[in-house]
Amino acid sequence: FLIKLIEKNNYFLPKLSNLTIGKQLLDSFDIENIDLEVILYQSGYLTIDKVLSTPFDTIEYKLKLPNKEVKISFNDTIIAHIAKNAIPKAKTDIYMALINSELDKFKEIFVSIFASIPYNNFTNNNISNYEGFYASVIYVYLQSLGLEIIGEDVTNKGRIDLTIKLEDKIYIMEFKLMSDSNSNRNIALKQIKQKKYHRKYLNENKEIYLIGIEFDQK
């Protein structure tokens, strides 16, 4: 049911790693219009991390996946559905590429992962029009490693699509969907640099890598 809901609403999965919702939403039981966040909370996939007070005297809840085991199993389930021919070694290879800062290897692995997604996943639908689908595939693989990830990471200049925090380094990622009308490439990386997203993490004294990932509709 969760998988069908994600597909139906073209849900941007990175939102799950940085999610704040109101009390009314958590209390919702309207099964016809139920939100993915509510299902995940009521089924135990999400738990309350912090209770926040708003300037309007209302309460909001910051939610999170409760632990590393749940994070890994939930995202493994999504991977198994999206990439039915998933590459068995992919997770280990991705993890080692990030640990060793081997970004060419990181790119090579994900090119292989996308090539392994069955063609019939794309027939009779317009999934190739959704930047969120491609970003979500990368996100679930990264989340399935149990890493610390922040989706839609807020800065004073905008939102970083995805931030990965390791012990000694930080990866800042921006995603763009390219079409024939996009004459200029490297738009994603240019956005990171222009908005100086890296400044948020300068005081952590870690290596910071800026990664622009662009998907071609064709």
C-alpha positions as CSV (number, residue, x, y, z in Angstrom):
1,F,0.0,0.0,0.0
2,L,2.8,2.4,0.8
3,I,4.6,1.7,-2.4
4,K,1.4,2.3,-4.4
5,L,0.9,5.6,-2.5
6,I,4.4,6.7,-3.3
7,E,3.9,5.9,-7.0
8,K,0.5,7.5,-7.2
9,N,1.6,10.8,-5.7
10,N,5.1,10.9,-7.3
11,Y,6.2,11.4,-3.7
12,F,9.6,13.1,-3.3
13,L,11.2,10.7,-0.9
14,P,14.1,12.9,0.3
15,K,11.4,14.9,2.2
16,L,11.2,12.0,4.7
17,S,14.6,12.8,6.1
18,N,13.6,16.4,7.1
19,L,9.9,16.3,7.8
20,T,7.8,18.7,10.0
21,I,4.0,18.4,10.1
22,G,1.1,19.7,12.2
23,K,-0.9,18.0,14.8
24,Q,-4.0,18.0,12.7
25,L,-2.2,15.9,10.0
26,L,-1.1,13.3,12.6
27,D,-4.7,13.0,13.8
28,S,-6.1,12.5,10.3
29,F,-7.9,9.3,9.5
30,D,-9.4,10.2,6.2
31,I,-8.4,7.1,4.3
32,E,-9.6,8.5,0.9
33,N,-7.2,11.5,1.2
34,I,-4.5,10.1,3.6
35,D,-1.0,11.5,3.4
36,L,2.0,9.2,3.1
37,E,3.5,10.8,6.2
38,V,0.4,9.9,8.2
39,I,0.6,6.2,7.1
40,L,4.3,6.1,7.9
41,Y,3.7,7.6,11.3
42,Q,0.7,5.4,12.3
43,S,2.5,2.3,11.1
44,G,5.6,3.1,13.1
45,Y,8.0,3.8,10.2
46,L,8.2,7.4,11.4
47,T,8.4,8.6,15.0
48,I,8.4,12.0,16.7
49,D,11.9,13.5,17.0
50,K,11.0,17.0,18.4
51,V,7.9,18.9,19.4
52,L,8.1,22.5,18.1
53,S,6.1,25.5,19.0
54,T,5.1,27.9,16.2
55,P,4.7,31.8,16.6
56,F,1.0,31.2,16.3
57,D,0.7,29.1,19.5
58,T,0.3,25.8,17.6
59,I,2.3,22.7,17.8
60,E,4.3,21.0,15.0
61,Y,6.2,17.7,15.0
62,K,9.6,17.0,13.5
63,L,9.5,13.3,12.4
64,K,12.3,10.8,11.7
65,L,12.8,7.2,10.9
66,P,13.3,5.8,14.4
67,N,16.6,3.9,14.0
68,K,19.2,2.6,11.5
69,E,17.5,-0.8,11.2
70,V,14.1,0.7,10.2
71,K,15.8,3.2,7.8
72,I,17.7,0.3,6.0
73,S,14.8,-2.1,5.8
74,F,12.2,0.5,4.6
75,N,14.5,1.8,1.9
76,D,15.5,-1.8,0.9
77,T,11.8,-2.5,0.3
78,I,11.5,0.5,-2.0
79,I,14.7,-0.5,-3.9
80,A,13.4,-4.0,-4.4
81,H,10.2,-2.6,-5.9
82,I,11.9,0.1,-8.1
83,A,14.9,-1.8,-9.3
84,K,13.7,-5.4,-9.6
85,N,17.1,-6.4,-11.1
86,A,19.0,-4.5,-8.4
87,I,22.7,-4.9,-8.4
88,P,23.6,-7.0,-5.3
89,K,26.9,-5.2,-4.7
90,A,25.6,-1.7,-5.4
91,K,25.1,-0.7,-1.7
92,T,28.6,-1.7,-0.7
93,D,30.2,-0.1,-3.7
94,I,28.2,3.2,-3.1
95,Y,29.3,3.3,0.5
96,M,33.0,2.7,-0.3
97,A,32.9,5.3,-3.1
98,L,31.6,7.9,-0.6
99,I,34.0,6.9,2.1
100,N,36.9,7.2,-0.3
101,S,35.6,10.2,-2.2
102,E,35.7,8.3,-5.5
103,L,33.0,10.4,-7.3
104,D,33.7,8.9,-10.7
105,K,33.0,5.5,-9.2
106,F,29.9,6.9,-7.5
107,K,28.6,8.1,-10.9
108,E,29.4,4.8,-12.6
109,I,27.4,2.8,-10.0
110,F,24.3,4.9,-10.4
111,V,24.5,4.8,-14.2
112,S,24.4,1.0,-13.8
113,I,21.6,1.2,-11.3
114,F,19.4,3.2,-13.6
115,A,20.2,0.9,-16.5
116,S,19.0,-2.0,-14.4
117,I,15.5,-0.5,-13.7
118,P,13.1,-2.6,-15.9
119,Y,11.9,-0.8,-19.0
120,N,8.2,-1.6,-18.3
121,N,8.4,0.7,-15.2
122,F,8.4,3.6,-17.7
123,T,5.8,2.4,-20.2
124,N,2.2,3.8,-20.1
125,N,3.2,6.5,-17.7
126,N,5.0,9.9,-17.7
127,I,7.5,9.0,-14.9
128,S,10.4,10.3,-17.0
129,N,9.0,13.8,-16.6
130,Y,9.5,13.7,-12.8
131,E,12.8,14.9,-11.4
132,G,11.6,13.6,-8.1
133,F,11.6,10.0,-9.3
134,Y,15.3,10.1,-10.2
135,A,16.3,11.9,-7.1
136,S,14.2,9.5,-5.0
137,V,16.0,6.4,-6.5
138,I,19.4,7.9,-5.4
139,Y,18.0,8.9,-2.0
140,V,16.6,5.4,-1.2
141,Y,20.0,3.8,-2.0
142,L,21.8,6.3,0.2
143,Q,19.3,5.9,3.0
144,S,19.6,2.2,2.8
145,L,23.2,2.6,3.9
146,G,22.1,4.0,7.2
147,L,23.9,7.3,6.5
148,E,23.0,10.7,8.0
149,I,21.1,12.4,5.3
150,I,19.2,15.7,5.2
151,G,16.6,16.2,2.4
152,E,15.6,19.7,1.3
153,D,18.3,21.1,3.6
154,V,17.5,24.7,4.4
155,T,20.1,27.5,4.0
156,N,19.7,31.3,3.9
157,K,19.9,31.1,0.1
158,G,17.5,28.3,-0.5
159,R,17.2,24.5,-0.1
160,I,19.9,21.9,-0.8
161,D,18.2,18.9,-2.4
162,L,20.3,16.4,-0.4
163,T,23.1,16.6,2.1
164,I,25.1,13.6,3.2
165,K,27.1,13.9,6.4
166,L,30.0,11.5,7.1
167,E,32.5,11.5,9.9
168,D,35.1,13.5,7.9
169,K,33.3,14.8,4.9
170,I,30.0,16.3,3.6
171,Y,28.4,15.9,0.2
172,I,26.0,18.5,-1.0
173,M,23.8,17.4,-4.0
174,E,21.5,19.2,-6.3
175,F,19.3,17.4,-8.9
176,K,18.1,18.7,-12.2
177,L,16.0,17.1,-15.0
178,M,17.3,18.1,-18.4
179,S,15.3,18.3,-21.7
180,D,16.0,19.5,-25.2
181,S,15.2,23.0,-24.1
182,N,18.1,22.9,-21.5
183,S,20.9,24.1,-23.7
184,N,23.3,24.6,-20.8
185,R,24.6,21.7,-18.8
186,N,26.1,21.8,-15.3
187,I,23.1,23.8,-14.1
188,A,22.8,21.8,-10.9
189,L,26.5,22.4,-9.9
190,K,26.2,26.1,-10.9
191,Q,23.2,26.5,-8.6
192,I,25.2,25.1,-5.6
193,K,28.1,27.4,-6.3
194,Q,26.0,30.5,-6.9
195,K,23.9,30.1,-3.8
196,K,27.0,29.1,-1.8
197,Y,25.2,26.2,-0.1
198,H,28.5,25.0,1.3
199,R,28.8,27.9,3.7
200,K,26.3,26.3,6.1
201,Y,28.9,23.6,6.9
202,L,32.2,25.5,6.9
203,N,32.4,25.5,10.7
204,E,32.3,21.7,10.8
205,N,35.9,21.5,9.5
206,K,35.2,18.7,7.1
207,E,35.9,18.2,3.4
208,I,32.9,19.5,1.5
209,Y,32.1,18.1,-2.0
210,L,29.6,19.8,-4.3
211,I,27.8,17.4,-6.6
212,G,25.4,18.4,-9.4
213,I,23.4,15.4,-10.8
214,E,21.5,15.9,-14.1
215,F,19.1,13.5,-15.6
216,D,18.4,13.5,-19.3
217,Q,14.7,12.8,-20.1
218,K,15.8,10.6,-23.1
